[in-house]
Structures are given as structure tokens and as C-alpha cells.
């Protein structure tokens, strides 16, 4: 069965980050980075993040300042490529920790290279199509949505997202078991279903 990995554990435990505009020194969103279809504009790379929480120990999977901005460790990236090669992009980031450390090459911004087409059964899921110019633009959902996937659409995939819900990081049972077996944390898991 598929799972949504949600970056949040609890307000006290979450390691949180904000994007940092190095030209202005301001924290906030950098245009385009939050988009599921971010293409790695070289002018924006590496992307800087500043820590906004108190932890000194970081998890393997963290939110990078907004929904759909996932930071993954090198080990988490390696597991993705071991189980689901070629379906993800990884962009360089620099993490400015609040204890003064600056981490380079330890974490990456994860983005999907492709999306599952027509993977979610809308009538049985808690998503709402949002129309743009007569076509579906994206699915709106709550923070913990019920998703029902078409089994033939996700067969053989271990890390994926639906085209219209591209900010959700979904994984297979096998991937979740492998991640937990390696001691990876930093996420809550939301059960999804297959039909």
C-alpha cells in the first residue's frame, strides 16, 4: 500500500528551515523553488536555507520552508536511487544552522523528474480538482488527505507523486520498510490505498 510521507512529526521535534535570499539576506520563498515542476534554474543554485528551529541533530527527510520543498540527506537520496532510479532530481543546497555550522553536500532539494498520470481515483479520495482554463490545474486537499491510487499506475514505483498533487511525497510499502530499517526519520506517514 502507498504512503504519503509528511515532513511533520510534532511542533517540538520538527527541524524547520526557511529559504534564504543571499542577495537581500531575507528569509522567505524564492520564486519557483516551491513548484513541483522546479527545473533547477542555475541562477538559483545552490539554494540556501537558514534553520528556524532549535535542534542540532537533523533527520534524513525535512521540509525546506514550504509544502513540496523536501530536503533529503545523501543516504535518503541513495535509497531513492537504489529503489526507484531515474525518477527524481536532486539540487544542491547550503544549510545555515543556528549553531553556526554551514552544511554543504550533505542534503539536497528533492524534486520529481516525472509524475504519475491519472493515478488518484478522485471520487474515492479527499481531493478536489481545481480548474484552470477549463482543465484541471491541480488537486486541493487537506493536510492529511485520503488517497486511493489506481494499482496499475503505481505498479513498480517506490517513490512518486501524482501530476495534480505534485507536492506530496508518496512511497511504497517496500520503500517505507527500507527507510525505517535504516533508521531514517523526520516524517509522519499517512496511509493511502490501492484499488
C-alpha positions in Angstrom: 0.0 0.0 0.0 1.3 3.5 -0.7 2.1 6.1 2.0 2.4 9.8 2.0 5.5 11.0 3.9 4.6 14.1 5.7 7.6 16.1 7.0 6.0 16.9 10.2 6.4 14.9 13.4 5.4 17.5 16.0 6.0 21.2 16.6 8.6 20.4 19.3 10.5 17.8 17.2 10.4 19.2 13.7 13.6 20.5 12.2 12.4 23.6 10.2 14.1 25.7 7.5 13.4 28.9 5.6 14.8 29.7 2.2 17.4 32.4 2.3 17.8 35.0 -0.5 21.5 35.6 -0.4 21.2 38.9 -2.3 18.9 40.5 0.2 19.5 38.4 3.3 15.8 37.9 3.7 14.1 34.7 4.6 11.1 33.5 2.6 10.1 31.8 -0.6 12.4 32.0 -3.6 10.1 32.1 -6.7 9.8 28.8 -8.4 11.5 26.6 -5.8 8.2 25.5 -4.2 6.8 24.5 -7.5 6.7 20.7 -8.1 8.0 21.4 -11.5 11.1 23.3 -10.4 13.7 22.8 -13.1 16.8 23.8 -11.2 17.5 27.2 -12.7 21.3 27.5 -12.4 20.9 31.2 -11.3 19.2 30.0 -8.1 21.7 27.2 -7.3 22.8 26.3 -4.7 19.7 27.2 -2.7 20.4 28.5 0.7 18.3 27.6 3.7 18.5 29.0 7.2 17.4 26.9 10.2 14.3 28.2 12.1 14.2 25.6 14.8 16.4 24.7 17.8 17.6 21.2 17.0 21.3 20.3 16.5 20.5 16.8 15.2 18.9 16.6 11.7 16.7 14.0 10.2 17.1 12.4 6.8 13.8 13.9 5.4 12.9 17.6 6.2 10.7 20.3 5.0 12.6 23.2 3.4 10.4 26.1 4.2 7.2 25.2 2.4 4.9 22.4 1.2 6.6 20.5 -1.6 10.1 21.6 -0.6 11.7 18.4 0.6 15.3 18.2 1.8 16.8 14.7 1.8 20.1 13.5 3.2 22.7 11.9 1.0 21.7 8.5 2.5 18.0 9.1 1.8 18.9 10.1 -1.8 20.9 7.0 -2.2 17.9 4.8 -1.1 15.6 6.6 -3.6 18.1 5.9 -6.4 18.6 2.3 -5.3 14.8 1.6 -5.3 13.4 4.0 -7.8 16.2 5.2 -10.1 15.9 8.0 -12.6 12.6 9.4 -11.4 14.0 12.2 -9.2 16.2 15.3 -9.4 18.4 16.5 -6.6 19.6 20.1 -6.4 22.5 21.4 -4.2 21.6 23.3 -1.1 23.6 25.0 1.6 22.2 24.8 5.1 22.9 27.6 7.6 22.4 26.0 11.0 21.6 28.1 14.0 24.6 26.8 15.9 26.9 28.3 13.3 27.6 25.3 11.1 27.2 25.5 7.4 26.4 22.2 5.7 27.2 21.7 2.0 26.8 18.4 0.1 25.1 16.7 3.0 21.5 17.5 1.9 19.7 18.0 -1.4 16.5 19.6 -2.6 14.4 16.7 -4.0 12.1 17.2 -6.9 10.3 14.6 -9.0 11.6 14.2 -12.6 8.2 12.8 -13.6 4.7 12.3 -12.2 2.1 9.6 -12.2 -0.6 10.5 -14.7 -4.2 9.8 -13.7 -3.1 7.9 -10.6 -5.5 9.1 -8.0 -9.2 8.0 -8.0 -10.7 11.4 -7.3 -14.2 10.1 -6.4 -12.8 8.0 -3.6 -10.1 10.4 -2.4 -10.3 13.5 -0.3 -9.0 15.8 -3.1 -10.8 18.4 -5.1 -9.9 19.3 -8.7 -9.2 23.0 -9.1 -9.9 24.1 -12.7 -7.7 26.4 -14.7 -9.0 27.5 -18.2 -11.3 24.5 -18.4 -8.7 21.9 -17.4 -7.6 20.5 -14.1 -4.8 22.7 -12.7 -4.1 20.8 -9.5 -5.9 18.9 -6.7 -6.7 20.7 -3.5 -6.5 18.6 -0.3 -6.3 18.9 3.4 -3.1 18.3 5.3 -3.8 14.6 5.8 -5.7 13.5 2.7 -7.2 10.1 2.0 -5.7 9.0 -1.3 -6.9 6.0 -3.4 -4.5 5.0 -6.1 -5.0 3.1 -9.3 -2.8 0.0 -8.8 -1.8 -0.2 -12.5 -0.5 3.4 -12.4 1.9 2.9 -9.5 2.9 -0.7 -10.1 6.7 -1.0 -9.9 7.2 2.5 -8.4 8.6 3.2 -4.9 8.8 7.0 -4.8 6.2 9.0 -6.7 3.7 11.8 -6.9 0.6 12.4 -8.9 0.7 15.0 -11.6 -2.0 17.1 -9.9 -0.8 16.6 -6.4 2.9 17.0 -7.1 3.8 18.4 -3.7 3.0 15.1 -1.9 5.9 12.7 -1.4 4.5 9.2 -1.8 6.3 5.9 -1.3 5.6 2.2 -1.4 5.5 -0.2 1.5 8.9 -1.6 0.4 10.5 1.9 0.4 9.0 2.8 3.8 10.2 -0.5 5.3 13.7 0.1 3.9 13.8 3.7 5.1 12.6 2.7 8.6 15.0 -0.3 8.6 17.9 2.1 8.0 16.7 4.3 10.9 15.6 7.2 8.8 13.2 9.6 10.4 11.8 13.1 10.2 8.4 12.2 8.9 5.0 11.0 9.8 3.4 8.6 7.4 -0.2 8.8 6.1 -1.7 5.5 4.9 -3.1 5.5 1.4 -5.0 2.8 -0.6 -4.8 0.9 -3.8 -7.7 -0.2 -6.0 
